[in-house]
Amino acid sequence: MTAPTPEPGAVRLRPLTTADLDRVLELEPQLFGAGAWSRGTYIEELAAAGRTYVAAVIEVDGAELLVGYAGVAAGEEAQVMTVGVAAGYRRRGVGTRLLDALVRIAAEEGARSMLLEVRASDEGAQALYARAGFVPIGRRRNYYLAEREDAVVMRKVLRRGPGPVGNELGEA
């Protein structure tokens, strides 16, 4: 079955809630394989101070369908916790909208920069992050333990301030 094509602007962002977890847990193994988070992890994340999760939804036959989700941990250096978009909705701007929302949230919370880890093999995600202004600053060997895959660490500077942020001089 082909995914319904959302009309431009039809994707709506809203807070992710525990009511969304059945759909999130349906998508997790498809998106993240052995690294998929559990229901317990999501419940802890949604309840944690300084965490914000966003859902991307469309309307299909009068019902809301979650097609993506993302989360960020606030702080001076905010951490992108996850970004996931259902396979049928990739390359339709959903990931960009979610990432833009995380950047806005982090900036509003006072972050100077944002960090994320992405699979070394996931060139599509790396390109998405690069278009959003993230630059590679390092590598974490065997970060994804189940698959023994490296992560590329990427950073985006949100605002300049006193002292080094890291990649301003090409350093991590």
LODO-923135 format. One record per atom (N, C-alpha, C, CB): residue in one letter; x, y, z; residue number from 1. Coordinates in steps of 0.2 Angstrom, whole numbers, plus 5000, padded with zeros to 4 digits. Atoms other than C-alpha are relative to their C-alpha. Glycine has a CB too. Example, Ala and Ser with C-alpha at 12.3 -4.5 7.8 and 13.67 -1.06 7.14 Angstrom:
<'A' <5004 4994 5000> 1>
<'A' <5062 4978 5039> 1>
<'A' <5004 5006 5000> 1>
<'A' <4995 5000 5006> 1>
<'S' <4996 4994 4999> 2>
<'S' <5068 4995 5036> 2>
<'S' <4996 5005 5003> 2>
<'S' <5002 5002 4993> 2>
This chain:
<'M' <5004 4994 5000> 1>
<'M' <5000 5000 5000> 1>
<'M' <5004 5006 5000> 1>
<'M' <4995 5000 5006> 1>
<'T' <4996 4994 5001> 2>
<'T' <5007 5017 4995> 2>
<'T' <4997 5005 5006> 2>
<'T' <4999 5003 4993> 2>
<'A' <5002 4995 4995> 3>
<'A' <5007 5030 5009> 3>
<'A' <4996 5006 4997> 3>
<'A' <5007 5003 5004> 3>
<'P' <5004 4994 5002> 4>
<'P' <4994 5044 5007> 4>
<'P' <5005 5006 4999> 4>
<'P' <4994 5002 5004> 4>
<'T' <4995 4995 5001> 5>
<'T' <5003 5059 5000> 5>
<'T' <4996 5006 5003> 5>
<'T' <5000 5002 4992> 5>
<'P' <5003 4994 4996> 6>
<'P' <5000 5074 5012> 6>
<'P' <5000 5006 4995> 6>
<'P' <5004 5001 5006> 6>
<'E' <5000 4994 5003> 7>
<'E' <4995 5090 5004> 7>
<'E' <5005 5005 5003> 7>
<'E' <4993 5004 5000> 7>
<'P' <4995 4996 4997> 8>
<'P' <5008 5104 5006> 8>
<'P' <4997 5004 5006> 8>
<'P' <5002 5006 4995> 8>
<'G' <5002 4997 4994> 9>
<'G' <5006 5111 5024> 9>
<'G' <4995 4995 5004> 9>
<'G' <4996 5006 4998> 9>
<'A' <5005 5004 4996> 10>
<'A' <4995 5096 5029> 10>
<'A' <5003 4997 5006> 10>
<'A' <4997 4995 4995> 10>
<'V' <4997 5003 4995> 11>
<'V' <5008 5089 5040> 11>
<'V' <5000 5005 5006> 11>
<'V' <5008 4998 4998> 11>
<'R' <5001 4996 4995> 12>
<'R' <5005 5096 5057> 12>
<'R' <5005 4998 5006> 12>
<'R' <4993 5001 5003> 12>
<'L' <4996 5002 4994> 13>
<'L' <5017 5096 5072> 13>
<'L' <4997 5002 5006> 13>
<'L' <5007 5004 5000> 13>
<'R' <5003 4999 4993> 14>
<'R' <5011 5094 5090> 14>
<'R' <5005 4996 5005> 14>
<'R' <4993 4998 5000> 14>
<'P' <4997 5003 4995> 15>
<'P' <5018 5088 5106> 15>
<'P' <4999 4992 4999> 15>
<'P' <4999 5002 5007> 15>
<'L' <5000 5007 5000> 16>
<'L' <5022 5069 5106> 16>
<'L' <4998 4998 5007> 16>
<'L' <5006 4996 4998> 16>
<'T' <5003 5002 4993> 17>
<'T' <5012 5060 5121> 17>
<'T' <5000 4993 5000> 17>
<'T' <4993 5003 5001> 17>
<'T' <5000 5007 4999> 18>
<'T' <5011 5043 5128> 18>
<'T' <4994 4997 4996> 18>
<'T' <4999 4999 5008> 18>
<'A' <5005 5003 5004> 19>
<'A' <4995 5041 5118> 19>
<'A' <5003 4998 4993> 19>
<'A' <4994 5005 5000> 19>
<'D' <4997 5002 5006> 20>
<'D' <5006 5040 5103> 20>
<'D' <5005 4994 5000> 20>
<'D' <5004 5006 4997> 20>
<'L' <4994 5005 4999> 21>
<'L' <5018 5026 5109> 21>
<'L' <4998 4994 4996> 21>
<'L' <5001 4999 5007> 21>
<'D' <5001 5006 5004> 22>
<'D' <5009 5012 5100> 22>
<'D' <5002 5001 4993> 22>
<'D' <4992 4998 5000> 22>
<'R' <4998 4999 5007> 23>
<'R' <5012 5020 5083> 23>
<'R' <5008 5001 5000> 23>
<'R' <4997 5007 4998> 23>
<'V' <4993 4999 5000> 24>
<'V' <5030 5026 5088> 24>
<'V' <5003 4993 5001> 24>
<'V' <5002 5004 5007> 24>
<'L' <4997 5006 4999> 25>
<'L' <5034 5008 5094> 25>
<'L' <4999 4995 4994> 25>
<'L' <4997 4996 5006> 25>
<'E' <5001 5004 5007> 26>
<'E' <5027 5001 5077> 26>
<'E' <5006 5003 4995> 26>
<'E' <4993 5002 4997> 26>
<'L' <4995 4997 5005> 27>
<'L' <5039 5013 5068> 27>
<'L' <5007 4998 5002> 27>
<'L' <4999 5007 4999> 27>
<'E' <4994 5000 4997> 28>
<'E' <5054 5011 5080> 28>
<'E' <5005 4994 4996> 28>
<'E' <5000 4999 5007> 28>
<'P' <4995 5005 5003> 29>
<'P' <5061 4994 5073> 29>
<'P' <5001 5001 4993> 29>
<'P' <4997 4993 5002> 29>
<'Q' <4999 4998 5007> 30>
<'Q' <5058 4999 5055> 30>
<'Q' <5005 5005 4999> 30>
<'Q' <4993 5002 4997> 30>
<'L' <4995 4994 5001> 31>
<'L' <5068 5015 5058> 31>
<'L' <5007 4998 5003> 31>
<'L' <4997 5006 5003> 31>
<'F' <4994 5000 4997> 32>
<'F' <5081 5010 5070> 32>
<'F' <5003 4992 5002> 32>
<'F' <4999 5003 5007> 32>
<'G' <4998 5006 4999> 33>
<'G' <5082 4991 5070> 33>
<'G' <5002 4998 5007> 33>
<'G' <5007 4998 4996> 33>
<'A' <4998 5002 4993> 34>
<'A' <5091 4983 5085> 34>
<'A' <5001 5006 5005> 34>
<'A' <5006 4996 5000> 34>
<'G' <5000 4994 4996> 35>
<'G' <5093 5001 5092> 35>
<'G' <4994 5003 5002> 35>
<'G' <5005 5005 4997> 35>
<'A' <5007 4997 4998> 36>
<'A' <5074 5004 5094> 36>
<'A' <5000 5000 5007> 36>
<'A' <4995 4995 4997> 36>
<'W' <5001 4999 4993> 37>
<'W' <5069 5011 5110> 37>
<'W' <4994 4996 5002> 37>
<'W' <4999 5008 5001> 37>
<'S' <5005 5004 4997> 38>
<'S' <5057 5002 5121> 38>
<'S' <4994 5005 5003> 38>
<'S' <5002 4996 5006> 38>
<'R' <5006 4995 4997> 39>
<'R' <5040 5009 5128> 39>
<'R' <5003 5003 5007> 39>
<'R' <4994 4995 5002> 39>
<'G' <4997 4997 4994> 40>
<'G' <5049 5011 5145> 40>
<'G' <5004 5006 4999> 40>
<'G' <5003 4994 5004> 40>
<'T' <4996 4994 5002> 41>
<'T' <5062 5022 5137> 41>
<'T' <4996 5006 4998> 41>
<'T' <5005 4998 4995> 41>
<'Y' <5004 4994 5002> 42>
<'Y' <5049 5033 5129> 42>
<'Y' <4997 5003 5006> 42>
<'Y' <4996 4998 4994> 42>
<'I' <5004 4998 4994> 43>
<'I' <5039 5034 5145> 43>
<'I' <5005 5004 5004> 43>
<'I' <4997 4995 5004> 43>
<'E' <4995 4996 4996> 44>
<'E' <5055 5040 5154> 44>
<'E' <5002 5006 4997> 44>
<'E' <5006 4995 5002> 44>
<'E' <4998 4994 5004> 45>
<'E' <5060 5052 5140> 45>
<'E' <4994 5005 5001> 45>
<'E' <5002 4998 4993> 45>
<'L' <5005 4995 5000> 46>
<'L' <5043 5060 5139> 46>
<'L' <4999 5003 5007> 46>
<'L' <4993 4996 4998> 46>
<'A' <5000 4998 4993> 47>
<'A' <5043 5062 5158> 47>
<'A' <5006 5004 5003> 47>
<'A' <4998 4995 5005> 47>
<'A' <4993 4997 4997> 48>
<'A' <5061 5069 5160> 48>
<'A' <5000 5007 4999> 48>
<'A' <5006 4997 4996> 48>
<'A' <4999 4992 5000> 49>
<'A' <5064 5087 5164> 49>
<'A' <5005 5002 4994> 49>
<'A' <5003 5002 5007> 49>
<'G' <4996 4998 5005> 50>
<'G' <5071 5096 5150> 50>
<'G' <5000 4997 4993> 50>
<'G' <5007 5000 5002> 50>
<'R' <5001 5004 5006> 51>
<'R' <5065 5084 5136> 51>
<'R' <4994 5003 4997> 51>
<'R' <5000 4993 5001> 51>
<'T' <5005 4998 5004> 52>
<'T' <5054 5090 5122> 52>
<'T' <4999 4995 4994> 52>
<'T' <5000 5007 4998> 52>
<'Y' <5002 5005 5006> 53>
<'Y' <5046 5077 5109> 53>
<'Y' <4995 5003 4996> 53>
<'Y' <4999 4993 5003> 53>
<'V' <5004 4998 5005> 54>
<'V' <5037 5082 5094> 54>
<'V' <4997 4995 4995> 54>
<'V' <5003 5006 4996> 54>
<'A' <5003 5005 5005> 55>
<'A' <5025 5072 5083> 55>
<'A' <4998 5004 4993> 55>
<'A' <4994 4997 5003> 55>
<'A' <5002 4998 5007> 56>
<'A' <5022 5075 5064> 56>
<'A' <4994 4996 4998> 56>
<'A' <5006 5000 4995> 56>
<'V' <5006 5004 5001> 57>
<'V' <5004 5070 5060> 57>
<'V' <4997 5003 4994> 57>
<'V' <4995 5000 5006> 57>
<'I' <5004 4998 5005> 58>
<'I' <4993 5070 5045> 58>
<'I' <4993 4997 5001> 58>
<'I' <5003 4998 4993> 58>
<'E' <5007 5003 4999> 59>
<'E' <4974 5067 5043> 59>
<'E' <4999 4995 4994> 59>
<'E' <4995 5006 5000> 59>
<'V' <5001 5005 5005> 60>
<'V' <4970 5051 5034> 60>
<'V' <4993 4997 5001> 60>
<'V' <5005 4994 5000> 60>
<'D' <5007 5002 4999> 61>
<'D' <4951 5047 5032> 61>
<'D' <4997 5002 5006> 61>
<'D' <5000 4992 4999> 61>
<'G' <5003 4997 4994> 62>
<'G' <4946 5058 5046> 62>
<'G' <5004 4998 5006> 62>
<'G' <4994 4998 5001> 62>
<'A' <4996 5002 4994> 63>
<'A' <4959 5051 5058> 63>
<'A' <5007 5002 4999> 63>
<'A' <5000 4992 5001> 63>
<'E' <4993 4998 5000> 64>
<'E' <4976 5057 5063> 64>
<'E' <5005 4994 5000> 64>
<'E' <5001 5004 5007> 64>
<'L' <4995 5005 5001> 65>
<'L' <4991 5047 5057> 65>
<'L' <5007 5003 5002> 65>
<'L' <5000 4997 4993> 65>
<'L' <4994 4998 4998> 66>
<'L' <5008 5049 5066> 66>
<'L' <5005 4998 4994> 66>
<'L' <5002 4998 5007> 66>
<'V' <4996 5001 5005> 67>
<'V' <5021 5050 5052> 67>
<'V' <5008 5001 5001> 67>
<'V' <4998 5003 4993> 67>
<'G' <4994 4998 4998> 68>
<'G' <5036 5056 5061> 68>
<'G' <5000 5002 5007> 68>
<'G' <5004 5005 4996> 68>
<'Y' <4999 4997 4993> 69>
<'Y' <5043 5061 5078> 69>
<'Y' <5007 5002 5001> 69>
<'Y' <4998 4995 5005> 69>
<'A' <4994 4998 4998> 70>
<'A' <5058 5069 5086> 70>
<'A' <5001 5003 5007> 70>
<'A' <5003 5005 4995> 70>
<'G' <5000 4998 4993> 71>
<'G' <5065 5074 5103> 71>
<'G' <5007 5003 5001> 71>
<'G' <5000 4994 5004> 71>
<'V' <4994 4996 4999> 72>
<'V' <5078 5086 5110> 72>
<'V' <5001 5000 5008> 72>
<'V' <5000 5007 4997> 72>
<'A' <4999 4999 4993> 73>
<'A' <5086 5087 5127> 73>
<'A' <5003 5007 5001> 73>
<'A' <5005 4994 5003> 73>
<'A' <4998 4993 4999> 74>
<'A' <5088 5105 5133> 74>
<'A' <5007 5000 5004> 74>
<'A' <4995 5004 5003> 74>
<'G' <4994 4999 4997> 75>
<'G' <5104 5112 5139> 75>
<'G' <5004 5005 4996> 75>
<'G' <5004 4994 5002> 75>
<'E' <4996 4995 5003> 76>
<'E' <5118 5124 5135> 76>
<'E' <5002 4997 4993> 76>
<'E' <5006 5002 5004> 76>
<'E' <4999 5004 5006> 77>
<'E' <5123 5111 5122> 77>
<'E' <4994 4995 4999> 77>
<'E' <5007 4997 5000> 77>
<'A' <5006 5004 5001> 78>
<'A' <5106 5103 5117> 78>
<'A' <5002 4994 4996> 78>
<'A' <4994 5004 4996> 78>
<'Q' <4999 5006 5003> 79>
<'Q' <5106 5085 5112> 79>
<'Q' <4994 4998 4996> 79>
<'Q' <5002 4995 5005> 79>
<'V' <5006 5003 5004> 80>
<'V' <5095 5078 5097> 80>
<'V' <5000 4993 5003> 80>
<'V' <5001 5001 4993> 80>
<'M' <5001 5007 4997> 81>
<'M' <5088 5062 5105> 81>
<'M' <4998 4995 4995> 81>
<'M' <4995 5000 5006> 81>
<'T' <5003 5004 5005> 82>
<'T' <5079 5055 5090> 82>
<'T' <4997 5004 4995> 82>
<'T' <4996 4995 5003> 82>
<'V' <5004 4998 5006> 83>
<'V' <5072 5059 5073> 83>
<'V' <4998 4994 4996> 83>
<'V' <5004 5006 4996> 83>
<'G' <5003 5005 5004> 84>
<'G' <5061 5047 5064> 84>
<'G' <4995 5001 4996> 84>
<'G' <4998 4994 5005> 84>
<'V' <5005 4998 5005> 85>
<'V' <5051 5048 5049> 85>
<'V' <4998 4993 4996> 85>
<'V' <5002 5005 4995> 85>
<'A' <5002 5006 5003> 86>
<'A' <5040 5033 5042> 86>
<'A' <5002 5000 4993> 86>
<'A' <4992 5000 5001> 86>
<'A' <4997 5001 5007> 87>
<'A' <5047 5026 5026> 87>
<'A' <4996 5004 4994> 87>
<'A' <5001 4993 4998> 87>
<'G' <5004 4997 5005> 88>
<'G' <5033 5032 5015> 88>
<'G' <4999 5007 5000> 88>
<'G' <4993 4997 5001> 88>
<'Y' <5000 4993 4999> 89>
<'Y' <5035 5050 5021> 89>
<'Y' <5006 5003 5000> 89>
<'Y' <4996 5002 5007> 89>
<'R' <4994 4997 5000> 90>
<'R' <5053 5053 5019> 90>
<'R' <5001 5003 4993> 90>
<'R' <5006 4994 5000> 90>
<'R' <4999 4995 5006> 91>
<'R' <5059 5066 5006> 91>
<'R' <4994 5004 4998> 91>
<'R' <5002 4995 4994> 91>
<'R' <5006 4996 5000> 92>
<'R' <5043 5075 5009> 92>
<'R' <5000 5006 5004> 92>
<'R' <4993 4996 5001> 92>
<'G' <5000 4994 4995> 93>
<'G' <5049 5088 5021> 93>
<'G' <4999 4999 5007> 93>
<'G' <4996 5006 4997> 93>
<'V' <5002 5002 4993> 94>
<'V' <5043 5079 5037> 94>
<'V' <5007 5001 5004> 94>
<'V' <4997 4993 5000> 94>
<'G' <4994 5000 4996> 95>
<'G' <5061 5077 5043> 95>
<'G' <5003 5007 5001> 95>
<'G' <5006 4996 4997> 95>
<'T' <4997 4993 5000> 96>
<'T' <5066 5095 5039> 96>
<'T' <4995 5004 5005> 96>
<'T' <4999 5003 4994> 96>
<'R' <5005 4997 4995> 97>
<'R' <5050 5101 5049> 97>
<'R' <5002 4998 5007> 97>
<'R' <4993 4999 4998> 97>
<'L' <4999 5002 4993> 98>
<'L' <5054 5091 5064> 98>
<'L' <5007 5002 5002> 98>
<'L' <5000 4992 5000> 98>
<'L' <4994 4997 4998> 99>
<'L' <5072 5096 5064> 99>
<'L' <5000 5007 5001> 99>
<'L' <5006 4998 4995> 99>
<'D' <5001 4993 4999> 100>
<'D' <5068 5114 5062> 100>
<'D' <4996 5002 5007> 100>
<'D' <4996 5003 4994> 100>
<'A' <5003 4999 4994> 101>
<'A' <5056 5112 5077> 101>
<'A' <5005 4999 5006> 101>
<'A' <4994 4996 5001> 101>
<'L' <4995 5001 4994> 102>
<'L' <5070 5105 5088> 102>
<'L' <5005 5005 5000> 102>
<'L' <5004 4993 4998> 102>
<'V' <4995 4994 5000> 103>
<'V' <5082 5119 5083> 103>
<'V' <4997 5006 5003> 103>
<'V' <5002 5002 4993> 103>
<'R' <5003 4994 4997> 104>
<'R' <5069 5132 5088> 104>
<'R' <4999 4999 5007> 104>
<'R' <4993 5001 4996> 104>
<'I' <5001 5002 4993> 105>
<'I' <5065 5123 5104> 105>
<'I' <5007 5001 5004> 105>
<'I' <4997 4993 5001> 105>
<'A' <4993 4999 4996> 106>
<'A' <5084 5122 5109> 106>
<'A' <5002 5007 5000> 106>
<'A' <5005 4996 4996> 106>
<'A' <4999 4993 5000> 107>
<'A' <5086 5140 5104> 107>
<'A' <4996 5004 5005> 107>
<'A' <4999 5004 4993> 107>
<'E' <5005 4996 4995> 108>
<'E' <5071 5146 5115> 108>
<'E' <5002 4998 5007> 108>
<'E' <4993 4998 4998> 108>
<'E' <4998 5002 4994> 109>
<'E' <5078 5136 5129> 109>
<'E' <5007 5002 5002> 109>
<'E' <5000 4992 5001> 109>
<'G' <4993 4997 4998> 110>
<'G' <5095 5145 5128> 110>
<'G' <5006 4996 4998> 110>
<'G' <5000 5001 5007> 110>
<'A' <4994 5004 5002> 111>
<'A' <5106 5132 5120> 111>
<'A' <5004 5004 4995> 111>
<'A' <4998 4994 4996> 111>
<'R' <4995 4996 5004> 112>
<'R' <5122 5139 5112> 112>
<'R' <5001 4995 4994> 112>
<'R' <5006 5001 5003> 112>
<'S' <4998 5005 5005> 113>
<'S' <5124 5123 5101> 113>
<'S' <4995 4994 5001> 113>
<'S' <5007 4998 4999> 113>
<'M' <5003 5007 4999> 114>
<'M' <5116 5106 5097> 114>
<'M' <5005 4995 4997> 114>
<'M' <4993 5001 4995> 114>
<'L' <4996 5006 5002> 115>
<'L' <5124 5089 5095> 115>
<'L' <4995 4995 4998> 115>
<'L' <5005 4998 5006> 115>
<'L' <5003 5006 5002> 116>
<'L' <5118 5073 5087> 116>
<'L' <5005 4995 4998> 116>
<'L' <4994 5002 4995> 116>
<'E' <4997 5006 5003> 117>
<'E' <5124 5056 5082> 117>
<'E' <4996 4997 4995> 117>
<'E' <5002 4995 5006> 117>
<'V' <5003 5003 5006> 118>
<'V' <5120 5048 5066> 118>
<'V' <5004 4994 4997> 118>
<'V' <4998 5005 4994> 118>
<'R' <4997 5006 5002> 119>
<'R' <5124 5031 5059> 119>
<'R' <5005 5002 4994> 119>
<'R' <4995 4995 4997> 119>
<'A' <4995 4999 5005> 120>
<'A' <5140 5032 5048> 120>
<'A' <4997 4998 4993> 120>
<'A' <5006 4997 5001> 120>
<'S' <5003 5002 5007> 121>
<'S' <5130 5023 5034> 121>
<'S' <4994 5003 4998> 121>
<'S' <4998 4992 5001> 121>
<'D' <5006 4997 5002> 122>
<'D' <5115 5034 5034> 122>
<'D' <5001 5007 4997> 122>
<'D' <4995 5001 5007> 122>
<'E' <4998 4994 5004> 123>
<'E' <5120 5046 5021> 123>
<'E' <4994 5005 4999> 123>
<'E' <5003 4999 4993> 123>
<'G' <5006 4995 5000> 124>
<'G' <5102 5053 5019> 124>
<'G' <4999 5004 5006> 124>
<'G' <4994 4995 4999> 124>
<'A' <5000 4996 4994> 125>
<'A' <5101 5058 5037> 125>
<'A' <5005 5005 5001> 125>
<'A' <4999 4995 5006> 125>
<'Q' <4994 4995 5000> 126>
<'Q' <5118 5066 5036> 126>
<'Q' <4999 5006 4996> 126>
<'Q' <5007 4996 4999> 126>
<'A' <5001 4994 5005> 127>
<'A' <5113 5076 5021> 127>
<'A' <4994 5005 5003> 127>
<'A' <4998 4997 4993> 127>
<'L' <5005 4996 4997> 128>
<'L' <5097 5082 5030> 128>
<'L' <5003 5004 5006> 128>
<'L' <4994 4995 5003> 128>
<'Y' <4997 4996 4995> 129>
<'Y' <5107 5087 5045> 129>
<'Y' <5005 5006 4997> 129>
<'Y' <5004 4996 5005> 129>
<'A' <4995 4995 5003> 130>
<'A' <5120 5096 5034> 130>
<'A' <4996 5006 4997> 130>
<'A' <5004 4997 4995> 130>
<'R' <5004 4994 5003> 131>
<'R' <5106 5106 5025> 131>
<'R' <4997 5004 5006> 131>
<'R' <4994 4997 4996> 131>
<'A' <5003 4997 4994> 132>
<'A' <5100 5111 5043> 132>
<'A' <5006 5004 5003> 132>
<'A' <4997 4996 5004> 132>
<'G' <4994 4996 4997> 133>
<'G' <5118 5118 5047> 133>
<'G' <5004 4996 5004> 133>
<'G' <4997 5006 5003> 133>
<'F' <4996 5005 4996> 134>
<'F' <5125 5103 5056> 134>
<'F' <5006 4999 4997> 134>
<'F' <4996 4994 5003> 134>
<'V' <4994 5002 5003> 135>
<'V' <5143 5100 5053> 135>
<'V' <5003 4994 5004> 135>
<'V' <5005 5006 5000> 135>
<'P' <4997 5005 4996> 136>
<'P' <5153 5084 5057> 136>
<'P' <5006 5002 5004> 136>
<'P' <5002 4994 4995> 136>
<'I' <4994 4998 4996> 137>
<'I' <5165 5086 5071> 137>
<'I' <5004 4994 5003> 137>
<'I' <4997 5004 5006> 137>
<'G' <4996 5006 4997> 138>
<'G' <5170 5068 5076> 138>
<'G' <4996 4994 4998> 138>
<'G' <5001 5001 5007> 138>
<'R' <5002 5006 5001> 139>
<'R' <5166 5050 5076> 139>
<'R' <5000 4996 5006> 139>
<'R' <5004 4996 4994> 139>
<'R' <5000 5004 4994> 140>
<'R' <5161 5038 5090> 140>
<'R' <5000 4992 4997> 140>
<'R' <4993 5001 5004> 140>
<'R' <4999 5007 5002> 141>
<'R' <5167 5020 5086> 141>
<'R' <4995 4995 5003> 141>
<'R' <5008 4998 5001> 141>
<'N' <5004 5005 4997> 142>
<'N' <5155 5006 5088> 142>
<'N' <4994 5003 5004> 142>
<'N' <5004 4995 5004> 142>
<'Y' <5005 4997 4996> 143>
<'Y' <5142 5018 5095> 143>
<'Y' <4993 4996 5000> 143>
<'Y' <4998 5007 4997> 143>
<'Y' <5006 5004 5000> 144>
<'Y' <5128 5007 5089> 144>
<'Y' <5002 4993 5001> 144>
<'Y' <4996 5001 4992> 144>
<'L' <4997 5006 4998> 145>
<'L' <5133 4992 5098> 145>
<'L' <4997 4993 4996> 145>
<'L' <4999 4999 5007> 145>
<'A' <5002 5006 5003> 146>
<'A' <5121 4979 5091> 146>
<'A' <5002 4999 4993> 146>
<'A' <4992 5000 5000> 146>
<'E' <4997 5001 5007> 147>
<'E' <5127 4982 5073> 147>
<'E' <5007 5002 5000> 147>
<'E' <4996 5005 4996> 147>
<'R' <4993 4998 5000> 148>
<'R' <5144 4988 5078> 148>
<'R' <5002 5005 4995> 148>
<'R' <5005 4993 4999> 148>
<'E' <5000 4995 5005> 149>
<'E' <5142 5003 5068> 149>
<'E' <5002 5007 5003> 149>
<'E' <4994 5001 4996> 149>
<'D' <4998 4994 4998> 150>
<'D' <5151 5020 5070> 150>
<'D' <4994 5005 5000> 150>
<'D' <5006 5002 4997> 150>
<'A' <5005 4994 5001> 151>
<'A' <5141 5036 5073> 151>
<'A' <5005 5006 4998> 151>
<'A' <4996 5002 5007> 151>
<'V' <4997 4993 5002> 152>
<'V' <5146 5053 5065> 152>
<'V' <4997 5005 5005> 152>
<'V' <4999 5002 4993> 152>
<'V' <5003 4994 4995> 153>
<'V' <5144 5067 5078> 153>
<'V' <5000 5006 4996> 153>
<'V' <5005 5000 5006> 153>
<'M' <5001 4993 5004> 154>
<'M' <5137 5083 5071> 154>
<'M' <4998 5005 5005> 154>
<'M' <4995 4999 4994> 154>
<'R' <5002 4994 4995> 155>
<'R' <5135 5100 5079> 155>
<'R' <4998 5006 4996> 155>
<'R' <5007 5002 5004> 155>
<'K' <5002 4993 5002> 156>
<'K' <5126 5116 5075> 156>
<'K' <5001 5005 5005> 156>
<'K' <4992 4999 4997> 156>
<'V' <5000 4994 4995> 157>
<'V' <5130 5132 5083> 157>
<'V' <4994 5004 4999> 157>
<'V' <5007 5004 4998> 157>
<'L' <5006 4996 5000> 158>
<'L' <5115 5142 5087> 158>
<'L' <5001 5007 5002> 158>
<'L' <4995 4997 5005> 158>
<'R' <4998 4993 4998> 159>
<'R' <5123 5157 5095> 159>
<'R' <5007 5000 5002> 159>
<'R' <4995 5003 5005> 159>
<'R' <4993 4999 4998> 160>
<'R' <5140 5163 5098> 160>
<'R' <5000 5003 5007> 160>
<'R' <5004 5005 4995> 160>
<'G' <5000 4997 4993> 161>
<'G' <5145 5167 5116> 161>
<'G' <5008 5000 5002> 161>
<'G' <4996 4996 5005> 161>
<'P' <4993 5001 4998> 162>
<'P' <5161 5168 5126> 162>
<'P' <5002 4993 5001> 162>
<'P' <5000 5004 5007> 162>
<'G' <4997 5007 5000> 163>
<'G' <5172 5153 5125> 163>
<'G' <4999 4996 4994> 163>
<'G' <4998 4997 5007> 163>
<'P' <5001 5004 5006> 164>
<'P' <5174 5140 5112> 164>
<'P' <4994 4995 5001> 164>
<'P' <5006 4996 4999> 164>
<'V' <5005 5004 5001> 165>
<'V' <5159 5130 5107> 165>
<'V' <5002 4993 4998> 165>
<'V' <4994 5002 4996> 165>
<'G' <4997 5006 5003> 166>
<'G' <5169 5117 5098> 166>
<'G' <5002 5000 4993> 166>
<'G' <4995 4994 5001> 166>
<'N' <4999 5000 5007> 167>
<'N' <5168 5117 5079> 167>
<'N' <5002 5007 4997> 167>
<'N' <4995 4997 4996> 167>
<'E' <4999 4993 5002> 168>
<'E' <5171 5136 5078> 168>
<'E' <5007 5000 4997> 168>
<'E' <4999 5005 5005> 168>
<'L' <4993 5000 5003> 169>
<'L' <5190 5132 5075> 169>
<'L' <5001 4994 4997> 169>
<'L' <5005 5002 5006> 169>
<'G' <4999 5007 5003> 170>
<'G' <5187 5115 5067> 170>
<'G' <5002 4995 5005> 170>
<'G' <5005 5001 4995> 170>
<'E' <4998 5004 4995> 171>
<'E' <5190 5107 5084> 171>
<'E' <4993 4997 5003> 171>
<'E' <5004 5003 5005> 171>
<'A' <5006 5003 4996> 172>
<'A' <5178 5095 5094> 172>
<'A' <5001 5001 5007> 172>
<'A' <4999 4993 4998> 172>
